[in-house]
Amino acid sequence: MGKIKIQNKKLIQKADLIEEIKRQEPEVLVTMGAGDIGLEISKIEKELEHEN
């Protein structure tokens, strides 16, 4: 986190990711990461589909 200089940033644990996304209610969602974030996409999609 220390090397990211922008003020508007959050570090969120994977276990809290979906709830944080729901709380934010984004119009557009972009995920980026250097690891297994791609494995979370299907879980995120499934949860957001239930919201609509």
N, CA, C and O atoms as a Tripos MOL2 file, in Angstrom:
@<TRIPOS>MOLECULE
protein
  208   207    52     0     0
PROTEIN
NO_CHARGES

@<TRIPOS>ATOM
      1 N           0.8260   -1.1960    0.0000 N.3       1 MET1
      2 CA          0.0000    0.0000    0.0000 C.3       1 MET1
      3 C           0.8680    1.2580    0.0000 C.2       1 MET1
      4 O           0.4580    2.2830   -0.5430 O.2       1 MET1
      5 N           2.0260    1.2000    0.5820 N.am      2 GLY2
      6 CA          2.8520    2.3790    0.7220 C.3       2 GLY2
      7 C           3.3270    2.9750   -0.5920 C.2       2 GLY2
      8 O           3.5970    4.1740   -0.6540 O.2       2 GLY2
      9 N           3.4360    2.1790   -1.6330 N.am      3 LYS3
     10 CA          3.9250    2.6810   -2.9140 C.3       3 LYS3
     11 C           2.8250    3.2560   -3.7970 C.2       3 LYS3
     12 O           3.1210    3.9000   -4.8030 O.2       3 LYS3
     13 N           1.5710    3.0370   -3.4450 N.am      4 ILE4
     14 CA          0.4590    3.5860   -4.2090 C.3       4 ILE4
     15 C           0.1510    4.9530   -3.6130 C.2       4 ILE4
     16 O          -0.2900    5.0510   -2.4680 O.2       4 ILE4
     17 N           0.3820    5.9950   -4.3820 N.am      5 LYS5
     18 CA          0.3350    7.3560   -3.8600 C.3       5 LYS5
     19 C          -1.0370    8.0100   -3.8760 C.2       5 LYS5
     20 O          -1.2290    9.0190   -3.1980 O.2       5 LYS5
     21 N          -2.0050    7.4750   -4.6270 N.am      6 ILE6
     22 CA         -3.3080    8.1270   -4.6760 C.3       6 ILE6
     23 C          -4.0160    8.0110   -3.3200 C.2       6 ILE6
     24 O          -3.8090    7.0420   -2.5900 O.2       6 ILE6
     25 N          -4.8340    8.9850   -2.9960 N.am      7 GLN7
     26 CA         -5.5250    8.9960   -1.7150 C.3       7 GLN7
     27 C          -6.7180    8.0440   -1.6750 C.2       7 GLN7
     28 O          -7.0310    7.4840   -0.6240 O.2       7 GLN7
     29 N          -7.3880    7.8570   -2.8200 N.am      8 ASN8
     30 CA         -8.6030    7.0560   -2.8690 C.3       8 ASN8
     31 C          -8.2410    5.6020   -3.1550 C.2       8 ASN8
     32 O          -8.2920    5.1630   -4.3040 O.2       8 ASN8
     33 N          -7.8770    4.8560   -2.1160 N.am      9 LYS9
     34 CA         -7.4860    3.4550   -2.2760 C.3       9 LYS9
     35 C          -7.9350    2.6710   -1.0530 C.2       9 LYS9
     36 O          -8.1020    3.2300    0.0300 O.2       9 LYS9
     37 N          -8.1250    1.3920   -1.2370 N.am     10 LYS10
     38 CA         -8.4950    0.5020   -0.1360 C.3      10 LYS10
     39 C          -7.7810   -0.8290   -0.3190 C.2      10 LYS10
     40 O          -7.6000   -1.3040   -1.4400 O.2      10 LYS10
     41 N          -7.3930   -1.4010    0.7620 N.am     11 LEU11
     42 CA         -6.8610   -2.7640    0.7680 C.3      11 LEU11
     43 C          -7.9500   -3.6440    1.3660 C.2      11 LEU11
     44 O          -8.3270   -3.4760    2.5260 O.2      11 LEU11
     45 N          -8.4470   -4.5700    0.5790 N.am     12 ILE12
     46 CA         -9.5750   -5.3960    0.9930 C.3      12 ILE12
     47 C          -9.1790   -6.8600    0.9100 C.2      12 ILE12
     48 O          -8.6300   -7.3130   -0.0950 O.2      12 ILE12
     49 N          -9.4590   -7.5790    1.9560 N.am     13 GLN13
     50 CA         -9.1880   -9.0110    1.9630 C.3      13 GLN13
     51 C         -10.1810   -9.7160    1.0440 C.2      13 GLN13
     52 O         -11.3160   -9.2610    0.8940 O.2      13 GLN13
     53 N          -9.7690  -10.8080    0.4350 N.am     14 LYS14
     54 CA        -10.6520  -11.5520   -0.4720 C.3      14 LYS14
     55 C         -11.9580  -11.9490    0.1950 C.2      14 LYS14
     56 O         -13.0100  -11.9370   -0.4440 O.2      14 LYS14
     57 N         -11.9010  -12.2960    1.4530 N.am     15 ALA15
     58 CA        -13.1090  -12.7130    2.1680 C.3      15 ALA15
     59 C         -14.1460  -11.5880    2.2370 C.2      15 ALA15
     60 O         -15.3400  -11.8580    2.3670 O.2      15 ALA15
     61 N         -13.7030  -10.3350    2.1530 N.am     16 ASP16
     62 CA        -14.5890   -9.1750    2.2610 C.3      16 ASP16
     63 C         -14.8890   -8.5310    0.9170 C.2      16 ASP16
     64 O         -15.6240   -7.5460    0.8530 O.2      16 ASP16
     65 N         -14.3380   -9.0650   -0.1390 N.am     17 LEU17
     66 CA        -14.4060   -8.4250   -1.4520 C.3      17 LEU17
     67 C         -15.8350   -8.2590   -1.9700 C.2      17 LEU17
     68 O         -16.2140   -7.1610   -2.3760 O.2      17 LEU17
     69 N         -16.6170   -9.3060   -1.9640 N.am     18 ILE18
     70 CA        -17.9670   -9.2370   -2.5360 C.3      18 ILE18
     71 C         -18.8430   -8.2730   -1.7410 C.2      18 ILE18
     72 O         -19.5920   -7.4950   -2.3320 O.2      18 ILE18
     73 N         -18.7640   -8.3100   -0.4340 N.am     19 GLU19
     74 CA        -19.5680   -7.3930    0.3780 C.3      19 GLU19
     75 C         -19.1650   -5.9420    0.1290 C.2      19 GLU19
     76 O         -20.0190   -5.0560    0.1070 O.2      19 GLU19
     77 N         -17.8790   -5.6970   -0.0580 N.am     20 GLU20
     78 CA        -17.4180   -4.3370   -0.3500 C.3      20 GLU20
     79 C         -17.9180   -3.8730   -1.7110 C.2      20 GLU20
     80 O         -18.3270   -2.7210   -1.8590 O.2      20 GLU20
     81 N         -17.8900   -4.7430   -2.6960 N.am     21 ILE21
     82 CA        -18.4010   -4.3970   -4.0280 C.3      21 ILE21
     83 C         -19.8830   -4.0630   -3.9420 C.2      21 ILE21
     84 O         -20.3260   -3.0720   -4.5240 O.2      21 ILE21
     85 N         -20.6500   -4.8680   -3.2320 N.am     22 LYS22
     86 CA        -22.0790   -4.6010   -3.0770 C.3      22 LYS22
     87 C         -22.3130   -3.2620   -2.3840 C.2      22 LYS22
     88 O         -23.1970   -2.5020   -2.7800 O.2      22 LYS22
     89 N         -21.5290   -2.9750   -1.3600 N.am     23 ARG23
     90 CA        -21.6680   -1.7280   -0.6150 C.3      23 ARG23
     91 C         -21.4050   -0.5130   -1.5010 C.2      23 ARG23
     92 O         -22.0830    0.5070   -1.3770 O.2      23 ARG23
     93 N         -20.4390   -0.6210   -2.3780 N.am     24 GLN24
     94 CA        -20.0560    0.4840   -3.2570 C.3      24 GLN24
     95 C         -21.0500    0.7110   -4.3930 C.2      24 GLN24
     96 O         -21.1380    1.8170   -4.9260 O.2      24 GLN24
     97 N         -21.7980   -0.3290   -4.7670 N.am     25 GLU25
     98 CA        -22.7680   -0.2780   -5.8620 C.3      25 GLU25
     99 C         -22.1770    0.3410   -7.1410 C.2      25 GLU25
    100 O         -22.7050    1.3340   -7.6410 O.2      25 GLU25
    101 N         -21.1020   -0.2260   -7.6670 N.am     26 PRO26
    102 CA        -20.4600    0.3760   -8.8490 C.3      26 PRO26
    103 C         -21.2890    0.1960  -10.1230 C.2      26 PRO26
    104 O         -21.9860   -0.8040  -10.2920 O.2      26 PRO26
    105 N         -21.1970    1.1740  -10.9990 N.am     27 GLU27
    106 CA        -21.8030    1.0350  -12.3260 C.3      27 GLU27
    107 C         -20.9060    0.1930  -13.2170 C.2      27 GLU27
    108 O         -21.3870   -0.5600  -14.0650 O.2      27 GLU27
    109 N         -19.6120    0.3240  -13.0220 N.am     28 VAL28
    110 CA        -18.6110   -0.4380  -13.7740 C.3      28 VAL28
    111 C         -17.6390   -1.0190  -12.7570 C.2      28 VAL28
    112 O         -17.2290   -0.3350  -11.8190 O.2      28 VAL28
    113 N         -17.2760   -2.2720  -12.9440 N.am     29 LEU29
    114 CA        -16.3420   -2.9310  -12.0360 C.3      29 LEU29
    115 C         -15.1650   -3.4730  -12.8380 C.2      29 LEU29
    116 O         -15.3490   -4.2350  -13.7870 O.2      29 LEU29
    117 N         -13.9690   -3.0790  -12.4560 N.am     30 VAL30
    118 CA        -12.7350   -3.5600  -13.0770 C.3      30 VAL30
    119 C         -11.9190   -4.2210  -11.9770 C.2      30 VAL30
    120 O         -11.6930   -3.6180  -10.9270 O.2      30 VAL30
    121 N         -11.4800   -5.4360  -12.2010 N.am     31 THR31
    122 CA        -10.6170   -6.0960  -11.2270 C.3      31 THR31
    123 C          -9.2130   -6.1950  -11.8110 C.2      31 THR31
    124 O          -9.0290   -6.4790  -12.9940 O.2      31 THR31
    125 N          -8.2420   -5.9570  -10.9600 N.am     32 MET32
    126 CA         -6.8390   -6.0740  -11.3590 C.3      32 MET32
    127 C          -6.0960   -6.7090  -10.2010 C.2      32 MET32
    128 O          -6.4290   -6.4950   -9.0360 O.2      32 MET32
    129 N          -5.1130   -7.4700  -10.5300 N.am     33 GLY33
    130 CA         -4.3210   -8.0700   -9.4810 C.3      33 GLY33
    131 C          -3.1540   -8.8450  -10.0450 C.2      33 GLY33
    132 O          -3.0440   -9.0660  -11.2510 O.2      33 GLY33
    133 N          -2.3050   -9.2430   -9.1590 N.am     34 ALA34
    134 CA         -1.1360  -10.0280   -9.5430 C.3      34 ALA34
    135 C          -1.2000  -11.3510   -8.7880 C.2      34 ALA34
    136 O          -0.4000  -11.6200   -7.8920 O.2      34 ALA34
    137 N          -2.1520  -12.1470   -9.1670 N.am     35 GLY35
    138 CA         -2.3150  -13.4110   -8.4590 C.3      35 GLY35
    139 C          -3.5650  -14.0980   -8.9310 C.2      35 GLY35
    140 O          -3.7930  -14.2530  -10.1310 O.2      35 GLY35
    141 N          -4.3720  -14.5070   -7.9850 N.am     36 ASP36
    142 CA         -5.5330  -15.3220   -8.3100 C.3      36 ASP36
    143 C          -6.8550  -14.5510   -8.3250 C.2      36 ASP36
    144 O          -7.9120  -15.1590   -8.1610 O.2      36 ASP36
    145 N          -6.8250  -13.2390   -8.5150 N.am     37 ILE37
    146 CA         -8.0650  -12.4590   -8.5450 C.3      37 ILE37
    147 C          -8.9970  -12.9720   -9.6510 C.2      37 ILE37
    148 O         -10.2170  -12.8900   -9.5120 O.2      37 ILE37
    149 N          -8.4520  -13.4820  -10.7150 N.am     38 GLY38
    150 CA         -9.2690  -14.0160  -11.7970 C.3      38 GLY38
    151 C         -10.1670  -15.1490  -11.3520 C.2      38 GLY38
    152 O         -11.2280  -15.3730  -11.9340 O.2      38 GLY38
    153 N          -9.7480  -15.8660  -10.3200 N.am     39 LEU39
    154 CA        -10.5610  -16.9610   -9.7970 C.3      39 LEU39
    155 C         -11.7910  -16.4520   -9.0550 C.2      39 LEU39
    156 O         -12.7350  -17.2080   -8.8280 O.2      39 LEU39
    157 N         -11.7870  -15.1890   -8.6790 N.am     40 GLU40
    158 CA        -12.9050  -14.6110   -7.9400 C.3      40 GLU40
    159 C         -14.0080  -14.0840   -8.8580 C.2      40 GLU40
    160 O         -15.1200  -13.8270   -8.3980 O.2      40 GLU40
    161 N         -13.7180  -13.9210  -10.1390 N.am     41 ILE41
    162 CA        -14.6600  -13.2930  -11.0660 C.3      41 ILE41
    163 C         -15.9950  -14.0300  -11.1080 C.2      41 ILE41
    164 O         -17.0440  -13.3910  -11.0380 O.2      41 ILE41
    165 N         -15.9820  -15.3370  -11.2190 N.am     42 SER42
    166 CA        -17.2430  -16.0840  -11.2940 C.3      42 SER42
    167 C         -18.0470  -15.9230  -10.0050 C.2      42 SER42
    168 O         -19.2750  -15.8520  -10.0560 O.2      42 SER42
    169 N         -17.3840  -15.8660   -8.8610 N.am     43 LYS43
    170 CA        -18.0760  -15.6620   -7.5860 C.3      43 LYS43
    171 C         -18.7150  -14.2680   -7.5430 C.2      43 LYS43
    172 O         -19.8530  -14.1130   -7.1010 O.2      43 LYS43
    173 N         -17.9790  -13.2710   -8.0030 N.am     44 ILE44
    174 CA        -18.4890  -11.9010   -8.0230 C.3      44 ILE44
    175 C         -19.6960  -11.8060   -8.9480 C.2      44 ILE44
    176 O         -20.7230  -11.2350   -8.5800 O.2      44 ILE44
    177 N         -19.5720  -12.3620  -10.1420 N.am     45 GLU45
    178 CA        -20.6820  -12.3350  -11.1040 C.3      45 GLU45
    179 C         -21.9300  -12.9860  -10.5180 C.2      45 GLU45
    180 O         -23.0280  -12.4400  -10.6170 O.2      45 GLU45
    181 N         -21.7560  -14.1380   -9.9190 N.am     46 LYS46
    182 CA        -22.8900  -14.8760   -9.3510 C.3      46 LYS46
    183 C         -23.5890  -14.0530   -8.2740 C.2      46 LYS46
    184 O         -24.8180  -13.9800   -8.2530 O.2      46 LYS46
    185 N         -22.8280  -13.4410   -7.3910 N.am     47 GLU47
    186 CA        -23.4150  -12.6410   -6.3200 C.3      47 GLU47
    187 C         -24.1120  -11.3890   -6.8520 C.2      47 GLU47
    188 O         -25.1830  -11.0210   -6.3680 O.2      47 GLU47
    189 N         -23.5160  -10.7400   -7.8360 N.am     48 LEU48
    190 CA        -24.1170   -9.5150   -8.3750 C.3      48 LEU48
    191 C         -25.3550   -9.8120   -9.1980 C.2      48 LEU48
    192 O         -26.2570   -8.9770   -9.2660 O.2      48 LEU48
    193 N         -25.4240  -10.9780   -9.8250 N.am     49 GLU49
    194 CA        -26.6230  -11.3670  -10.5530 C.3      49 GLU49
    195 C         -27.8080  -11.5010   -9.6110 C.2      49 GLU49
    196 O         -28.9340  -11.1670   -9.9790 O.2      49 GLU49
    197 N         -27.5680  -11.9840   -8.4030 N.am     50 HIS50
    198 CA        -28.6340  -12.1450   -7.4130 C.3      50 HIS50
    199 C         -29.1430  -10.7970   -6.9070 C.2      50 HIS50
    200 O         -30.2700  -10.7020   -6.4200 O.2      50 HIS50
    201 N         -28.3290   -9.7660   -7.0200 N.am     51 GLU51
    202 CA        -28.7090   -8.4390   -6.5670 C.3      51 GLU51
    203 C         -29.7140   -7.7880   -7.5210 C.2      51 GLU51
    204 O         -30.4960   -6.9360   -7.0970 O.2      51 GLU51
    205 N         -29.7060   -8.1690   -8.7840 N.am     52 ASN52
    206 CA        -30.5740   -7.5190   -9.7810 C.3      52 ASN52
    207 C         -31.8410   -8.2630  -10.0050 C.2      52 ASN52
    208 O         -32.6700   -7.8410  -10.8120 O.2      52 ASN52
@<TRIPOS>BOND
     1     1     2 1
     2     2     3 1
     3     3     4 2
     4     3     5 am
     5     5     6 1
     6     6     7 1
     7     7     8 2
     8     7     9 am
     9     9    10 1
    10    10    11 1
    11    11    12 2
    12    11    13 am
    13    13    14 1
    14    14    15 1
    15    15    16 2
    16    15    17 am
    17    17    18 1
    18    18    19 1
    19    19    20 2
    20    19    21 am
    21    21    22 1
    22    22    23 1
    23    23    24 2
    24    23    25 am
    25    25    26 1
    26    26    27 1
    27    27    28 2
    28    27    29 am
    29    29    30 1
    30    30    31 1
    31    31    32 2
    32    31    33 am
    33    33    34 1
    34    34    35 1
    35    35    36 2
    36    35    37 am
    37    37    38 1
    38    38    39 1
    39    39    40 2
    40    39    41 am
    41    41    42 1
    42    42    43 1
    43    43    44 2
    44    43    45 am
    45    45    46 1
    46    46    47 1
    47    47    48 2
    48    47    49 am
    49    49    50 1
    50    50    51 1
    51    51    52 2
    52    51    53 am
    53    53    54 1
    54    54    55 1
    55    55    56 2
    56    55    57 am
    57    57    58 1
    58    58    59 1
    59    59    60 2
    60    59    61 am
    61    61    62 1
    62    62    63 1
    63    63    64 2
    64    63    65 am
    65    65    66 1
    66    66    67 1
    67    67    68 2
    68    67    69 am
    69    69    70 1
    70    70    71 1
    71    71    72 2
    72    71    73 am
    73    73    74 1
    74    74    75 1
    75    75    76 2
    76    75    77 am
    77    77    78 1
    78    78    79 1
    79    79    80 2
    80    79    81 am
    81    81    82 1
    82    82    83 1
    83    83    84 2
    84    83    85 am
    85    85    86 1
    86    86    87 1
    87    87    88 2
    88    87    89 am
    89    89    90 1
    90    90    91 1
    91    91    92 2
    92    91    93 am
    93    93    94 1
    94    94    95 1
    95    95    96 2
    96    95    97 am
    97    97    98 1
    98    98    99 1
    99    99   100 2
   100    99   101 am
   101   101   102 1
   102   102   103 1
   103   103   104 2
   104   103   105 am
   105   105   106 1
   106   106   107 1
   107   107   108 2
   108   107   109 am
   109   109   110 1
   110   110   111 1
   111   111   112 2
   112   111   113 am
   113   113   114 1
   114   114   115 1
   115   115   116 2
   116   115   117 am
   117   117   118 1
   118   118   119 1
   119   119   120 2
   120   119   121 am
   121   121   122 1
   122   122   123 1
   123   123   124 2
   124   123   125 am
   125   125   126 1
   126   126   127 1
   127   127   128 2
   128   127   129 am
   129   129   130 1
   130   130   131 1
   131   131   132 2
   132   131   133 am
   133   133   134 1
   134   134   135 1
   135   135   136 2
   136   135   137 am
   137   137   138 1
   138   138   139 1
   139   139   140 2
   140   139   141 am
   141   141   142 1
   142   142   143 1
   143   143   144 2
   144   143   145 am
   145   145   146 1
   146   146   147 1
   147   147   148 2
   148   147   149 am
   149   149   150 1
   150   150   151 1
   151   151   152 2
   152   151   153 am
   153   153   154 1
   154   154   155 1
   155   155   156 2
   156   155   157 am
   157   157   158 1
   158   158   159 1
   159   159   160 2
   160   159   161 am
   161   161   162 1
   162   162   163 1
   163   163   164 2
   164   163   165 am
   165   165   166 1
   166   166   167 1
   167   167   168 2
   168   167   169 am
   169   169   170 1
   170   170   171 1
   171   171   172 2
   172   171   173 am
   173   173   174 1
   174   174   175 1
   175   175   176 2
   176   175   177 am
   177   177   178 1
   178   178   179 1
   179   179   180 2
   180   179   181 am
   181   181   182 1
   182   182   183 1
   183   183   184 2
   184   183   185 am
   185   185   186 1
   186   186   187 1
   187   187   188 2
   188   187   189 am
   189   189   190 1
   190   190   191 1
   191   191   192 2
   192   191   193 am
   193   193   194 1
   194   194   195 1
   195   195   196 2
   196   195   197 am
   197   197   198 1
   198   198   199 1
   199   199   200 2
   200   199   201 am
   201   201   202 1
   202   202   203 1
   203   203   204 2
   204   203   205 am
   205   205   206 1
   206   206   207 1
   207   207   208 2
@<TRIPOS>SUBSTRUCTURE
     1 MET1         2 RESIDUE 1 A MET
     2 GLY2         6 RESIDUE 1 A GLY
     3 LYS3        10 RESIDUE 1 A LYS
     4 ILE4        14 RESIDUE 1 A ILE
     5 LYS5        18 RESIDUE 1 A LYS
     6 ILE6        22 RESIDUE 1 A ILE
     7 GLN7        26 RESIDUE 1 A GLN
     8 ASN8        30 RESIDUE 1 A ASN
     9 LYS9        34 RESIDUE 1 A LYS
    10 LYS10       38 RESIDUE 1 A LYS
    11 LEU11       42 RESIDUE 1 A LEU
    12 ILE12       46 RESIDUE 1 A ILE
    13 GLN13       50 RESIDUE 1 A GLN
    14 LYS14       54 RESIDUE 1 A LYS
    15 ALA15       58 RESIDUE 1 A ALA
    16 ASP16       62 RESIDUE 1 A ASP
    17 LEU17       66 RESIDUE 1 A LEU
    18 ILE18       70 RESIDUE 1 A ILE
    19 GLU19       74 RESIDUE 1 A GLU
    20 GLU20       78 RESIDUE 1 A GLU
    21 ILE21       82 RESIDUE 1 A ILE
    22 LYS22       86 RESIDUE 1 A LYS
    23 ARG23       90 RESIDUE 1 A ARG
    24 GLN24       94 RESIDUE 1 A GLN
    25 GLU25       98 RESIDUE 1 A GLU
    26 PRO26      102 RESIDUE 1 A PRO
    27 GLU27      106 RESIDUE 1 A GLU
    28 VAL28      110 RESIDUE 1 A VAL
    29 LEU29      114 RESIDUE 1 A LEU
    30 VAL30      118 RESIDUE 1 A VAL
    31 THR31      122 RESIDUE 1 A THR
    32 MET32      126 RESIDUE 1 A MET
    33 GLY33      130 RESIDUE 1 A GLY
    34 ALA34      134 RESIDUE 1 A ALA
    35 GLY35      138 RESIDUE 1 A GLY
    36 ASP36      142 RESIDUE 1 A ASP
    37 ILE37      146 RESIDUE 1 A ILE
    38 GLY38      150 RESIDUE 1 A GLY
    39 LEU39      154 RESIDUE 1 A LEU
    40 GLU40      158 RESIDUE 1 A GLU
    41 ILE41      162 RESIDUE 1 A ILE
    42 SER42      166 RESIDUE 1 A SER
    43 LYS43      170 RESIDUE 1 A LYS
    44 ILE44      174 RESIDUE 1 A ILE
    45 GLU45      178 RESIDUE 1 A GLU
    46 LYS46      182 RESIDUE 1 A LYS
    47 GLU47      186 RESIDUE 1 A GLU
    48 LEU48      190 RESIDUE 1 A LEU
    49 GLU49      194 RESIDUE 1 A GLU
    50 HIS50      198 RESIDUE 1 A HIS
    51 GLU51      202 RESIDUE 1 A GLU
    52 ASN52      206 RESIDUE 1 A ASN
